[in-house]
Amino acid sequence: AGDAPHVAVVFPLPAAVAGRLAVPGGEPAGDLHLTLVYLGRRVLTDEERARVLGAVKAWASVRQPLPLRVGLPGRFVGADPAKGDAAFRYVSGAGLVDARASLVRALEGAGFPNASQHPAWVAHVTVAYVKRGEDSPVGDVEPVEVSMDRVALWEGDRRTEVAVGDDA
């Protein structure tokens, strides 16, 4: 499974917001996202993809877009042995933890448990990877407001978006 793609349900950042958060030499703006549930490295069959998307669509249809704030910088030391430390921005918002918990339950009910090895979920957007000891490229930052109005199933480069709320 080492060469299988990473699979996750994420909140992809809108282009205008991603452009404000991207840093030189960091992750591409089009890849900036908030991981909601990591499903591991795997190749989904069409049937599995349909089950995941069914759970995500059912979850999204009963929710409203969620106002979030992308705020202070942080760093996960040793996040990726190959790429280094993850330089990130914390994400906060009323209802975010509960919304994610209900998504985790929906995916578990469809047979797709959270596969993250991290001991606790920290809402964040990774903007760059830096070698240990190097300064973070995330300097003094203004908080950025964003509405989580869509979620997406990312399977490597294959990305399927689902609207959140009334028009889902």
C-alpha positions in Angstrom: 0.0 0.0 0.0 3.1 2.2 0.1 2.4 3.4 -3.4 -1.3 3.7 -3.0 -2.6 7.3 -2.8 -3.5 9.1 0.4 -7.3 9.2 0.7 -9.0 11.8 2.9 -12.2 13.8 3.2 -11.1 17.4 3.3 -12.2 21.0 3.2 -10.4 22.4 0.1 -9.7 26.1 0.6 -11.3 28.4 -1.9 -8.7 29.8 -4.4 -8.9 33.4 -3.1 -8.2 32.2 0.5 -5.5 29.7 -0.6 -3.7 32.4 -2.5 -3.5 34.5 0.7 -2.2 31.6 2.7 0.4 30.1 0.3 4.0 30.9 1.0 7.0 30.9 -1.5 8.5 27.5 -1.8 5.5 25.9 0.1 2.7 23.7 -0.8 0.8 24.8 -4.0 -2.2 27.0 -3.3 -4.4 24.5 -5.1 -3.5 21.8 -2.6 -4.1 23.8 0.6 -6.8 22.1 2.6 -8.1 21.2 6.1 -8.1 17.4 6.5 -11.3 16.4 8.2 -10.9 12.6 8.2 -7.9 10.6 6.9 -8.8 7.2 5.4 -5.3 6.0 4.9 -3.3 4.9 1.8 -5.6 2.9 -0.4 -7.1 2.4 -3.8 -10.8 2.7 -3.6 -13.0 0.5 -5.8 -15.9 2.2 -7.5 -18.2 0.6 -4.9 -16.1 1.9 -2.0 -16.0 5.3 -3.5 -19.7 5.3 -3.9 -20.1 4.4 -0.2 -17.7 7.1 1.0 -19.4 9.7 -1.2 -22.8 8.6 -0.1 -21.8 9.1 3.5 -20.2 12.5 2.8 -23.3 13.7 0.8 -25.7 12.6 3.5 -23.6 14.4 6.1 -23.2 17.6 4.0 -26.9 17.7 3.1 -28.0 18.3 6.7 -25.3 20.9 7.5 -24.9 24.6 6.8 -21.7 26.2 5.5 -19.4 26.7 8.6 -17.6 30.0 9.2 -14.0 29.3 10.0 -10.9 31.3 10.9 -7.4 30.4 9.7 -5.2 31.9 12.3 -2.0 31.6 14.2 1.0 29.7 12.8 2.2 26.4 14.3 4.7 23.6 13.5 4.6 19.8 13.7 8.2 18.8 14.3 9.1 15.6 12.4 5.8 15.5 10.6 7.2 13.8 7.5 10.6 12.0 7.6 11.2 12.9 3.9 9.8 16.4 3.8 10.5 17.6 7.3 8.4 19.7 9.8 5.0 20.8 8.8 4.5 24.6 9.0 0.8 25.2 9.4 -1.9 27.6 10.4 -4.4 26.7 13.1 -8.1 26.6 12.0 -10.9 27.4 14.5 -14.6 27.9 14.3 -17.7 27.3 16.5 -19.1 23.9 15.6 -16.0 22.6 13.7 -15.2 19.9 16.2 -18.8 18.7 16.4 -19.2 18.8 12.6 -16.0 16.7 12.2 -17.1 14.2 14.9 -20.4 13.6 13.1 -18.5 13.1 9.8 -16.2 10.6 11.4 -19.3 8.7 12.7 -20.9 8.8 9.2 -17.8 7.4 7.6 -17.4 4.8 10.3 -21.1 3.8 9.6 -20.2 3.3 6.0 -17.3 1.1 6.9 -14.5 3.7 6.6 -12.9 4.4 10.1 -10.6 7.3 10.7 -7.1 5.9 9.8 -5.1 8.8 11.3 -2.2 7.8 13.5 -2.1 11.2 15.2 -3.2 10.9 18.9 -5.6 13.9 18.6 -7.1 15.8 15.7 -5.7 19.4 15.4 -7.6 21.5 12.9 -4.9 23.0 10.6 -3.8 23.9 7.1 -0.2 22.8 6.2 1.3 25.5 4.1 4.9 24.2 3.8 7.4 21.6 4.9 10.7 22.8 6.3 13.8 21.1 7.5 14.3 20.9 11.2 16.1 24.0 12.5 15.0 26.1 9.5 12.8 29.1 10.2 9.1 28.7 9.3 8.0 30.6 6.2 4.8 31.5 8.1 5.6 34.9 9.6 3.3 37.5 11.2 -0.1 36.6 9.8 -3.5 38.2 9.8 -6.4 35.8 10.5 -8.3 34.9 7.4 -12.1 34.2 7.5 -13.5 31.5 5.3 -16.8 29.6 4.9 -16.5 25.8 4.7 -19.2 25.5 2.0 -17.9 22.3 0.4 -16.0 19.2 1.3 -14.2 16.8 -1.0 -13.0 13.3 -1.2 -9.3 13.4 -2.2 -7.7 10.2 -3.6 -4.3 11.4 -4.6 -4.9 13.7 -7.5 -8.6 12.5 -8.0 -10.8 15.0 -6.2 -14.6 14.9 -5.9 -16.3 17.9 -4.3 -19.6 18.0 -2.5 -21.6 21.1 -1.6 -22.4 21.7 2.1 -25.9 23.0 2.9 -29.2 23.8 1.2 -28.0 23.3 -2.4 -26.2 20.0 -1.6 
